[in-house]
Structure formats: C-alpha cells, structure tokens
Amino acid sequence: MSIWGLADSQAASDITELLNRHNVPAQDSAINQYLRDVVGNKLDSRDGTSLVALNNRLLDFFCIITGISPGGNSSNKFVLDSNASSVDGAYDPGQINIIGGTGAGQSRQIWDYDGTTKTAYLNRDWKVTPDETSHYVIKYNPGDGHVNEGLAQGGGANTITLNTLASAQNNIYLGQCIFIVAGTGADQARMVIGYNGGTKVATVDANWIIQPDNTSVYAMRPYPGFVHGAATANGSANILLRDIIGNKNDKSLSTPGSDSLYGIAGFMAYYHVHSPSLIYPQLAAPITVTAGVGAWTEGGKVQIIGAGVKANAYDVHFVNLGTISQVDDYEIRLYTGAAAAEVFWGAASFTRDTNQMRAAYVPIQGPPVPAGTRLSATLASGNGNNSCDVKVYTHEYPS
C-alpha cells in the first residue's frame, strides 16, 4: 500500500520529518536545525540559548515575581502569595504593579518586606486597596537615592527606630533627612541629629507632630543642610548649615562664646554700633593723674570711672588732657578692673612744648569693656613727677 503514490516506508519517513519540525524540542536542546529549536521548550533553563531561555532571563530582570494576593492588604501594605520569598528585604527596593483585579493600574515602591508574613510595605497609600482578586507583578527597581528605607520598628517624641537592616554604625546618619512617607505620621520630615547603631534609634531635631510607630514607612535621604528650627544657642556642632548660621542668642559681645556667623556678626556689630558719646567724669571736674618720680615711670593708678557706673559695655576713643604741668613727653595708660587687680587696656602718648597750650586731645583704642567695669589711669613722663588733668570720651554698646 502507498500514500500519495509513495512507498509506505518513504511516506512514513516524510511524516516523521514533518512532525519533527513542529513538535516541541527536548529541554535545553543545543540543536539549531529547525525553528522549533530556536523557539525552545517551556522548561528550558534560564542559561539556555533558545528564545524561551532568553525571555526567562529578561523576566528575571524586569519581572521578579508575579501572583495573586491572598488578601489581608491595607492602606500601605500588600500581602504576596505563598510562592513569595521568605527572606526579609528580598523585594526592597522593588516596584509592585497591580495588573488585574481590584486596584488594577496602580504602582507602588516596596520599601520594606517581611518574609515571614510575605508582606510588602509601600512608599505611599493605595488609592484603591487591593484584595484577594488583585493580580500583581513585582519588578526590579534600582531605588530612589535613599540611604535607608523601610518600616519603622517604633518611635518616640523625637526619635524613630529604623528597620533591622539599618546601619550598625553609630551616628552614620547624622545630618540626613528622614521622611515618613506612609503609615502613622506620614508626610513629616525631620533631620537626624543622633543615631545609635545598636538600637537603630535615630534622634531627630524637633519633636514629631504625630509620633511614628511600627506602621510608619520611612525613607532616609541625603540632605543639603538647611532644616527648620534654629541651632542651639552657642552650639559647637558643625553638621548642618544652621549650625554655621547660629542662633539669635549666640554670645556676641566682649567675651564671644560662639563661632557661628550670627555670633561673629554680633561681635562685629558690638564693636561698631555706637550710642551717643559720653564724657567721664560727666559734668564734673577732670581727675588729676601724676607721673612717677623717675623718667618714664608710671605713677599710681587713679580711678576715672567707678565700678558699676556704666550700665552697658563701653569703650574709650579719646582722652582729653588739660593742665599739663610741664613741657615734656608723656604717656597715659588705661586699666580695667578692681583696685589692685587692674588689667592693662590701652595707651596713648602726647607732648607739651613751648608753643602749645596746656591741653591735648589724643585718640586711644582697646577692646570693649564689660558693663559695670571700673576704669583707671596712670601717667609717665620723660622727666618724671609731672601731672595732667584727665577726662575720657566713651561710647556704649546697647545690650
């Protein structure tokens, strides 16, 4: 018997050849004879050369896992099916897309994953909460520039406990911005000013308005430096730009205790912002100061301004000198502080010659004098044992 005029054996051979060209090839076949060899077998491994194998490799990159949720989802979490990984953090950072069922068309980032409960915690709340009809795909996501992200373990008035994958290094997150993106306390941001790597507790710069808890999803991001709230007065920190700018209460007068810009500016203003000029003794006779007996020997210190007289810090710009006793060269020296504990403040020189009146008006300079500080003067001259009458021209720095 023959088929289509062919011998039975030839017909059988041709049919076998035809079937071989269309049947599924063996798994991971290396043959490259027919189109079926190029297409491959659905069981081909991912390192094979068929189209099926290549497609599986692409799926591994773009689609990590797919499935249908068993339910139990809420505003910012999604429960994966039983085929999902049991390893904590396996899918973060990743992207979950709802491709069918309730909530279809939504996409969220996975910022924490609990392998025991198969629960993914998301970067923001669902618009429509998925349920047990929701078909999902998890895709690879390279992240969003976060230093650390995930589900908080808890929080306090000005703290937040990061997830277990956070760094074990103390203070590693100083100056970072922590942003609560979902869950309790969502939409708040604070600056990290302390971090305990053992407890994972980050201390923030200001109290939370709504205290985070173990439902709060957060992201830790690098921060450029500015943050609300002023720096601590006279703070020595150098972490944030606010530390450099300083606080309105930074010391800025005669004993600067802050190296902030505010403190420095205040100190400079202290030197240059003046009140009306005042003369001491005011509306009274000048005070006579006498030089020592020997040449260029200081005489005794004579009080010019008493302790407690000046309510504000002050300095002296000029010394008014009258009744200069002899033609000679002179030096006047001013001191601050209590009697027998005076500290040199500044000096000026002047001369009386045969052509001059017995008066002089000379500039003098020194640091600002704290409020209430006593001022005294001495005199020395080339021949010794001379004298002059003294008044000082001052201005004060408003407190």
KASULQUI-V340377 format. One record per backbone hydrogen bond with DSSP energy under -1.0 kcal/mol. NH is the residue of the N-H (numbers start at 1). CO is the residue of the C=O. If there is no record, write none. Layout:
nh,co
NH,CO
NH,CO
This chain:
nh,co
3,6
6,3
11,7
12,8
13,9
14,10
15,11
16,12
17,13
18,14
19,15
20,16
21,17
22,19
23,19
29,26
38,34
39,35
40,36
44,41
48,45
51,38
52,39
54,50
55,51
56,52
57,53
58,54
59,55
60,56
61,57
62,58
63,59
64,138
65,138
67,136
69,134
74,77
77,74
78,120
80,118
84,81
89,113
90,87
92,89
94,110
95,139
96,108
97,137
98,106
99,135
100,135
104,101
105,98
106,103
108,96
110,94
111,121
112,121
114,119
118,114
119,114
120,78
121,112
122,76
123,109
126,75
134,131
135,100
136,67
137,97
138,65
139,95
147,220
148,220
150,218
152,216
153,161
156,159
160,202
161,154
162,200
166,163
171,195
172,169
174,171
175,192
176,173
177,221
178,190
179,219
180,188
181,217
182,217
186,183
187,180
188,185
190,178
192,176
193,203
194,203
196,201
200,196
202,160
203,194
204,158
205,191
208,157
216,213
217,182
218,150
219,179
220,148
221,177
235,232
244,240
245,241
246,242
250,247
261,244
262,245
264,260
265,261
266,262
267,263
268,264
269,265
270,266
271,267
272,268
273,269
275,396
278,394
280,392
287,390
289,388
291,386
292,297
296,381
297,294
299,379
302,377
304,375
305,375
308,372
309,306
314,369
315,395
317,393
318,393
319,362
320,391
321,360
322,389
324,358
325,387
328,352
330,350
331,380
332,348
333,378
334,346
335,376
336,343
337,374
341,338
343,336
345,334
346,334
348,332
350,330
352,328
356,353
359,357
360,321
362,319
364,317
369,314
372,310
373,370
375,305
376,335
377,302
378,333
380,331
382,329
385,292
388,289
389,322
390,287
391,320
392,280
393,318
394,278
395,315
397,313
